[in-house]
Amino acid sequence: MPQPRKYKNRAAQQAAYRQRCEQARQVTLASKGLPSLPVIATMPGWSRWNASFASAHELIADTLGEMQDYFEDRSESWQDGERGEEHQAKIASVEALLDALSDLTS
């Protein structure tokens, strides 16, 4: 026995799909703590963008701390070696990224 139709036509089915996708997107944004975008599409969403930049800054700062702890936990010969120098160069790049992100949110 065939299942009863849920939607009267394909357009109704697609509309329901788009609505479910939008609801899922809203739930994702809410779980990240980001405010919603402005209703008017031409209006900039600075509050949302700044919250996103602040979240990224916090995550990168935590990662930078982990990288520095990793470097300090290694032996002195490792720190003075090629791998230690490469690691220090990456730490310097992350610090530059944090500075650029700080300039964005200021």
N, C-alpha and C positions, 0 to 999 in steps of 0.2 A: 504494500500500500504506500503510495507516494506521500511525502511530507507536505503539510499545508504551506502555502507561500507566506513568507514573512513580510515581503515587500510587494507592492502592487506592480512595480516595474523596475527596470535596471537603474533609472534615474533616482528613484527612491533608495535603492540599495547603495548607490554611490554616495548619495547625500549622507546616509547613515554612516558609511565608512569614513567620510571626511570628518564628520562630527566626532566619531570615536578617536580618530587620529588627533584632532585638536584637543580633545579632553586629555588624552595621554600626554600631549606636549605641555598642557597647563599643569598637570600633576608633576611632571618632571621639573618644570621651572619652580613650582612651589616647594618641592623637596630640596632644591638647591638654595632656597631662601631668596631668590631673585624676584624683584617686583615685576609686574606685568608691563608690557610696552604701552605707550600712550594710544588712545583710541584713534587719534588723527595720524594717518600714516606719514605726513610730512613733518610732524613734530618730533624733535630728537628725544630719544629715550635715555638721557644722561643719567638719571638716577639708577636705571637698570644697568647701564654700561659701567658706571662707577662701582656699583656693587659687584659686578663681575670682575672688574680690574682688582678690587680689594681682595676678593676671594682668590684670584690668581696670585696676587702678591703674597698672601698668607701661605698658600701652598708652596710657592717657590722658596719663600724664606725658610719654611720647615725643611725642604729638601736641601737647601744650602747648609743648614745646620747639620744635617745628617752627613753631607759630603765632608764638611770640616771635621766632624767627629771621626769619620772613617780615616781621614788623612792622619789625624793625631794618634789614632790607635795603631798605625803601622810603625814598623821599625824605622830607625833613623837611616839605615842604608836604603830602605825602600823609598823614604821621603826624598833622599838626595839623588836617587836613581832616575832613570828615564820615565818610568811609570809615575813616580811621584811628581815629577815636573809636569807631565801631561795632566795629571789630576789637578795640580795647582792652576794650570792654564784653564781648565774647565771651570774651576771654582771662580776664577777671575771673570770668565764669561757670564756665569750665573749672577755674579755681583753686579756686572754692568747691566744685565737684563733687569735686575731688581731696581737699579737706579733709574732706568728708563721708565719702568712701570710706575715708580714713585712720582716721576715728573708728569706722567699722564693723569694721575689721580689728584695732583696738587692744584 
